[in-house]
Amino acid sequence: MTTSWSGQHARAGRLGVLFAGLGSISTTLIAGVHAIKTGIGRPIGSLAQLGGLDIGAPGSPKFSYLRDCLDLVALDNLVFGGWDIVKTDAYAAAKRAAVLETGLLETLAPELEKIRPWPGIFDNRFNRRNDITFYKKGRQFLDLADQVRSDILQFQDQNHLDRSVLLWCGSTETYLEPSTAHETLSGFEAAMRQSDHAVIAPSMIYAYAALSLGMPFVNATPSRTVDIPALMELAQRSGAPVAGKDLKTGQTLLKTILAPGLRDRMLGLEGWFSTNILGNADGETLDDPAAFKTKRESKLAVLQSMLRPDLYPELYGRFHHDVRINYYPPAGDNKESWDAIDIFGWLDYPMSIRVDFLCRDSILAAPLLLDLALFMDLAKRADLAGPQEWLAFYFKSPLTSNGKPAEHELSKQLIVLQQQLRRLAGISSATPANA
Ligand SMILES: NC(=O)c1ccc[n+]([C@@H]2O[C@H](COP(=O)([O-])OP(=O)(O)OC[C@H]3O[C@@H](n4cnc5c(N)ncnc54)[C@H](O)[C@@H]3O)[C@@H](O)[C@H]2O)c1
């Protein structure tokens, strides 16, 4: 292999990548970056590391790797840290997650053991675990946010960082209805001055802390977190980019590739039944119906928006769509996602498609987290604040501004992403942001 993954773009400085939740997806990213830097792994799945862009003038295409035309922070200059509600280190957490082989983890142990989380924010109304002792205490939620802010500032100082991004990668929280306290920043801050307001989830406190420092914030999970007007208002005011929610990794990725193809051929849909069999900690969390409600909402929305039953009622006016998750410990992180798709064609003749994706959840998620950390940092340096719709490519339920419907189609999301990357690369022929 001749490509060098590190050492590029030293001028982009040093970036702190902070995870709230040091579990399977975050430790798979951290271990992966160390493996790649030492030449024992490759960044497969990362657009930032492997993808290309047309940087030519209209009519004269010219290919460039993103890593060559964008001022991305080099892998050598990423410094990892974070919070968890379990006292651990990244080596022990990665071992428990059992995504990567023991031999690889042993090799990386000296680097991984150095990463020890700060106590996280825990509230058992949002996470039903009853064995948690490693968490921050405070009189009110604002005190907890202050402690998160001082963890961040101290970390930046100790590691001589130029900037940081915060990625929420904690367990899916129990379903939270929107409430009036979420509507405005002043209402939210009033609720933050209490200690037992059931409308403030732990993930919102991390988000509040990061955004108030103007730091980019990513919600990798389906939890509501930053998807409330109050925190969007804070992001705009403080100049912080936000992105979410719920990484588009396995089944939904395939859904957003397949469904537009069926629609483009004007094939009808009778039903789409999706089930998942997984045995990792995420699967265990999602075994709780209250947490699964959050995930289900995020997984169900995609088909309606791509198939447009409003435009094509004969084809898509009456399809059944269901999504299930089955926790089955022997499967570990190697999730099986199974789809039964019942379609109809010419003269209403029925046909069926079966998709059986034997995937690896965190192996699919880690490169998305890496891209998001690097691209959100670019967004921050380009003074982009609020929801970064151009990053919809990475999410099951992309955040949009002003309640605009989200784009779910992967190919359309990629076009938007590439247009924005061309702008960030300073290509003068790039389409203007609002085109
Ligand atoms: N794995 C995937 O492909 C994938 C895809 C999309 C979304 N997600 C979402 O990403 C999240 C993380 O997934 P995972 O597989 O790494 O899960 P995991 O269970 O392995 O890790 C979650 C970690 O978060 C910690 N945690 C829980 N609540 C916390 C809090 N309040 N503060 C700090 N830490 C907290 C847990 O102790 C655990 O270490 C989940 O919400 C999952 O639904 C995962």
The ligand as an SDF file (V2000), in Angstrom:
LIG
                    3D

 44 48  0  0  0  0  0  0  0  0999 V2000
  -23.8300    0.2750   15.3930 N   0  0  0  0  0  0  0  0  0  0  0  0
  -24.4630    0.8740   14.4020 C   0  0  0  0  0  0  0  0  0  0  0  0
  -24.3200    0.5400   13.2330 O   0  0  0  0  0  0  0  0  0  0  0  0
  -25.3510    2.0050   14.7030 C   0  0  0  0  0  0  0  0  0  0  0  0
  -25.9960    2.5930   13.6480 C   0  0  0  0  0  0  0  0  0  0  0  0
  -26.8150    3.6750   13.8790 C   0  0  0  0  0  0  0  0  0  0  0  0
  -26.9390    4.1580   15.1640 C   0  0  0  0  0  0  0  0  0  0  0  0
  -26.3270    3.5540   16.1910 N   0  0  0  0  0  0  0  0  0  0  0  0
  -26.5630    4.0840   17.5290 C   0  0  0  0  0  0  0  0  0  0  0  0
  -25.3470    4.4840   18.1150 O   0  0  0  0  0  0  0  0  0  0  0  0
  -25.4290    4.3390   19.5270 C   0  0  0  0  0  0  0  0  0  0  0  0
  -24.1950    3.5800   20.0160 C   0  0  0  0  0  0  0  0  0  0  0  0
  -24.1810    2.2870   19.4340 O   0  0  0  0  0  0  0  0  0  0  0  0
  -23.1540    1.2000   19.9860 P   0  0  0  0  0  0  0  0  0  0  0  0
  -23.3610   -0.0080   19.1370 O   0  0  0  0  0  0  0  0  0  0  0  0
  -21.8110    1.7930   20.1410 O   0  0  0  0  0  0  0  0  0  0  0  0
  -23.7890    0.9350   21.4350 O   0  0  0  0  0  0  0  0  0  0  0  0
  -23.0590    0.3880   22.7650 P   0  0  0  0  0  0  0  0  0  0  0  0
  -24.1740   -0.0560   23.6400 O   0  0  0  0  0  0  0  0  0  0  0  0
  -21.9730   -0.5560   22.4220 O   0  0  0  0  0  0  0  0  0  0  0  0
  -22.3480    1.6770   23.3820 O   0  0  0  0  0  0  0  0  0  0  0  0
  -23.0390    2.6940   24.0150 C   0  0  0  0  0  0  0  0  0  0  0  0
  -22.1440    3.2520   25.1010 C   0  0  0  0  0  0  0  0  0  0  0  0
  -22.7560    4.4290   25.6100 O   0  0  0  0  0  0  0  0  0  0  0  0
  -22.6260    4.4130   27.0250 C   0  0  0  0  0  0  0  0  0  0  0  0
  -23.6620    5.3050   27.5400 N   0  0  0  0  0  0  0  0  0  0  0  0
  -24.9870    5.0870   27.6760 C   0  0  0  0  0  0  0  0  0  0  0  0
  -25.5990    6.1910   28.1560 N   0  0  0  0  0  0  0  0  0  0  0  0
  -24.6310    7.1300   28.2980 C   0  0  0  0  0  0  0  0  0  0  0  0
  -24.6270    8.4750   28.7370 C   0  0  0  0  0  0  0  0  0  0  0  0
  -25.7650    9.0560   29.1150 N   0  0  0  0  0  0  0  0  0  0  0  0
  -23.4740    9.1490   28.7410 N   0  0  0  0  0  0  0  0  0  0  0  0
  -22.3030    8.5500   28.3360 C   0  0  0  0  0  0  0  0  0  0  0  0
  -22.2480    7.2790   27.9220 N   0  0  0  0  0  0  0  0  0  0  0  0
  -23.3980    6.5800   27.8910 C   0  0  0  0  0  0  0  0  0  0  0  0
  -22.7660    2.9450   27.3980 C   0  0  0  0  0  0  0  0  0  0  0  0
  -22.2370    2.6860   28.6820 O   0  0  0  0  0  0  0  0  0  0  0  0
  -21.9550    2.2950   26.2750 C   0  0  0  0  0  0  0  0  0  0  0  0
  -20.5890    2.2270   26.6080 O   0  0  0  0  0  0  0  0  0  0  0  0
  -26.7680    3.6270   19.8110 C   0  0  0  0  0  0  0  0  0  0  0  0
  -27.7220    4.5860   20.1840 O   0  0  0  0  0  0  0  0  0  0  0  0
  -27.1340    3.0360   18.4770 C   0  0  0  0  0  0  0  0  0  0  0  0
  -28.5490    2.8830   18.3010 O   0  0  0  0  0  0  0  0  0  0  0  0
  -25.5160    2.4880   15.9910 C   0  0  0  0  0  0  0  0  0  0  0  0
  1  2  1  0
  2  3  2  0
  2  4  1  0
  4  5  1  0
  4 44  2  0
  5  6  2  0
  6  7  1  0
  7  8  2  0
  8  9  1  0
  8 44  1  0
  9 10  1  0
  9 42  1  0
 10 11  1  0
 11 12  1  0
 11 40  1  0
 12 13  1  0
 13 14  1  0
 14 15  2  0
 14 16  1  0
 14 17  1  0
 17 18  1  0
 18 19  2  0
 18 20  1  0
 18 21  1  0
 21 22  1  0
 22 23  1  0
 23 24  1  0
 23 38  1  0
 24 25  1  0
 25 26  1  0
 25 36  1  0
 26 27  1  0
 26 35  1  0
 27 28  2  0
 28 29  1  0
 29 30  1  0
 29 35  2  0
 30 31  1  0
 30 32  2  0
 32 33  1  0
 33 34  2  0
 34 35  1  0
 36 37  1  0
 36 38  1  0
 38 39  1  0
 40 41  1  0
 40 42  1  0
 42 43  1  0
M  CHG  2   8   1  16  -1
M  END
$$$$
